[in-house]
Amino acid sequence: MAEIAVQEPNIGTDHPVHAQAQDQLQSEVSSLEQLCKALGMDLHAKNPLEVPDIDYLQHMARLPVDFTAVPSGTDVENMRRWIDSTLLHGPLAECRLQCDIKRRQPPVLIDTRNISVPCSDGSGHKFAIRTYVPRVESNKSGAKGMPAILMLHGGGWIHGKPEGDEAFSIHFASELRAVVLGIDYRLAPEHPYPAALDDCWEALEWVTRHASEYNIDPSRIGVWGASAGGNLAAALAIRVSRENRQPLRLVSLVVPVTAHPKAQVMFDLDRTIGKSQNEQSFEHSQHAPDAVVKEFEKLYELYTGDLTDPCDPLLSPLMAKLDANHPPTHVTVAACDLLKFQGMAYAQHLRSAGVYVVEEVLPGVPHGFTFPVNAEVTKSWLERQTDAFAAAFADESS
């Protein structure tokens, strides 16, 4: 695109209008720098892929949230309060429901309902499944029924609820004419590993048992997980392939946690597979500083309780022995996210095992790139996610 030179009016530097404009510009730059710092981004990044996406930043700045005041990710109680008051019930929740996405077909009404499911570990506890069921005529949902997507929310295993991804759940349900199920798995530290993963497995079993009740085609099930939910989705896919269960059509891992920091170090030391082109693009990029690594280790400690093996493949999927029975996988990493290294490594790990993998690196955005649902990068990504599930759910007989 050609650059257009804009001729400035002839106003002296000491003119009050010029001074006011300079002050305003300086204020905007300062605000953007503070926002970038809060999001772990660098306005002056040397790698072009890590240069902040200005459209994304502008959309973030317009959200009714002070991202510089977000509690530490390991501050369990304060993070839970922040998520509840901001992401689940506050003005941010309302903003995120105004999703202006290009549609594949006319929208339909979505019926939501919370269902209580007994946990499978004999503890007497229960977890909830939030269902999103599109109102479609039975003769338009296919002879075998509708596809289904299990949505596993993020939150470091210690906070979050399915409603945090409500905008995406409603979108998938309407656009794909699919039953979407948000899994309200038990949270650590009150319920340490493997409670959350057990709940996700039980949710998958529940969908199979109740398929006819919800007009679900049990042969067309997918899983979507973000961040810690991406870790659970990856572990769930490993269990599915190990136990030769009905295969999943697609597993979408969004900015996933794929390894404990110590496991990632061991993987890198023992690595025998070559680096992907995407990995090579970040060879000179900064890795997580020690303070961030310690916070990440603390988060894993909160999740695992007394368990000490960081290389357990269901805690660190990057350490799993994989085979071609593993479900097709879509991996999304954000270029300004420190988790990108293990996300890209996991995509390559899957590839080396013969698994079908689609990998996306989103330039100029951080871990929380899905906050502003109407930023161009987020909208285009969501459209590709929808296309990926649509292709995975396509009836092979048609």
C-alpha positions, 0 to 999 in steps of 0.5 A, spaced: 500 500 500 502 506 498 504 511 503 500 518 503 504 524 506 500 528 510 502 535 510 501 538 517 498 545 518 504 551 519 503 551 526 509 553 531 511 548 536 510 553 541 502 554 539 497 552 544 494 547 539 500 544 537 502 543 544 495 540 546 496 535 540 503 533 542 500 532 549 495 528 547 499 524 543 504 522 548 498 520 553 496 515 548 503 512 547 504 512 554 497 508 555 499 503 549 506 502 553 502 501 559 497 496 556 503 492 552 507 491 559 500 489 562 499 484 556 507 482 556 508 485 549 513 490 547 512 496 542 519 495 540 520 488 539 525 486 534 521 480 531 516 483 526 511 477 528 512 480 535 510 487 534 504 489 537 497 489 532 495 496 533 488 494 531 488 489 537 491 494 542 486 499 540 480 494 541 483 492 548 484 499 550 476 500 548 474 495 553 471 497 560 477 493 563 483 496 567 488 490 565 494 493 569 490 492 575 489 484 574 491 480 580 497 475 579 495 469 576 496 465 582 492 469 587 487 464 587 481 468 591 483 475 588 483 472 581 476 468 582 473 475 584 476 479 578 473 473 573 467 473 576 466 481 576 469 482 570 469 476 565 463 473 567 458 478 569 461 485 568 461 490 562 466 486 559 462 480 559 456 484 555 461 487 550 464 480 548 457 477 547 456 483 541 460 478 536 460 481 529 463 475 526 461 473 518 456 468 518 456 462 514 448 461 515 442 465 518 443 465 526 438 461 530 436 461 537 440 457 542 437 454 548 442 454 554 441 449 560 446 447 566 446 440 568 449 437 574 453 430 573 456 426 578 463 425 578 466 419 577 471 418 582 466 416 588 467 422 592 460 424 592 462 431 588 458 433 582 460 438 576 456 442 571 455 441 564 452 448 560 449 446 554 448 450 548 443 447 543 441 450 537 433 450 535 433 447 529 428 442 526 430 435 526 430 433 519 435 439 518 440 436 523 442 430 519 440 423 519 444 421 525 443 428 529 448 434 530 455 434 532 457 436 539 463 440 541 466 440 548 468 447 550 474 446 556 475 453 559 482 456 561 484 459 568 490 456 570 486 450 573 484 454 579 479 459 576 474 460 570 467 458 568 464 456 561 460 462 561 467 466 560 467 463 553 459 464 552 460 468 545 464 462 542 459 457 544 453 461 542 457 462 535 459 455 534 452 452 536 449 457 531 454 457 525 455 449 526 448 447 528 452 443 533 450 442 541 456 445 545 457 443 552 461 448 556 464 443 562 465 446 569 470 442 571 472 442 578 478 447 580 484 446 584 487 447 589 480 444 592 480 439 587 487 437 585 489 433 579 486 429 576 479 431 578 479 436 572 481 431 567 477 426 570 471 431 569 472 432 562 473 425 561 466 423 564 463 429 560 465 425 554 462 419 557 456 423 558 455 426 551 455 419 549 450 416 554 445 422 552 447 423 545 439 420 543 436 425 548 440 431 545 440 429 538 447 428 538 451 424 533 456 420 537 461 419 531 461 427 530 464 430 537 470 435 537 474 438 543 476 445 544 480 448 549 484 454 551 490 455 555 489 450 561 483 448 558 488 447 552 492 442 557 486 438 559 483 438 551 490 435 549 490 430 555 483 428 554 485 427 546 491 422 549 486 418 553 482 417 547 487 415 543 490 410 548 483 407 550 481 406 543 475 410 544 470 413 539 475 417 535 474 425 536 473 429 529 477 435 531 481 437 537 482 445 537 488 447 542 488 455 543 494 458 546 495 451 550 499 449 556 503 443 554 508 442 559 511 444 566 517 448 565 521 442 568 518 438 563 519 443 557 527 443 559 527 436 559 524 435 552 528 440 549 535 437 552 532 430 549 529 433 543 530 428 537 525 431 532 527 437 528 524 444 529 518 447 525 519 453 520 514 456 525 519 455 531 525 457 527 522 464 526 522 465 534 529 462 535 532 469 537 526 471 541 526 472 549 524 466 553 520 467 560 524 470 565 526 466 571 520 470 575 515 468 570 517 461 570 517 460 578 509 463 577 508 458 572 511 452 577 507 455 582 500 454 578 502 447 577 503 446 584 496 449 585 494 444 580 497 438 582 497 438 590 502 433 592 504 430 585 511 431 584 512 428 577 512 434 572 513 429 566 507 425 567 504 426 560 497 427 562 500 434 566 505 435 560 502 432 554 509 434 550 512 428 554 507 423 551 508 418 547 504 419 541 501 415 535 497 416 529 491 414 532 491 421 536 485 425 533 486 431 528 489 437 532 488 444 530 494 448 534 493 456 535 499 460 538 500 467 539 506 470 537 507 475 543 505 469 548 511 466 552 507 459 551 508 459 544 514 455 544 511 449 548 505 450 543 509 450 537 513 444 540 507 440 541 504 441 534 511 439 531 511 433 536 504 431 534 506 432 527 512 427 528 508 422 530 504 422 524 498 426 527 494 431 522 496 438 525 494 445 523 498 450 526 496 457 526 501 463 529 497 469 530 502 475 529 502 481 534 497 478 539 498 476 547 496 470 550 489 473 552 488 475 544 480 473 545 478 478 550 476 483 544 472 479 540 471 484 534 478 485 533 480 483 526 485 478 528 480 475 533 474 475 528 478 472 522 481 467 527 474 465 529 472 464 522 477 459 521 476 455 527 469 455 525 471 452 518 475 447 521 470 444 525 465 444 519 470 441 515 471 436 521 464 434 522 462 434 514 459 427 513 463 423 509 457 419 506 455 425 503 
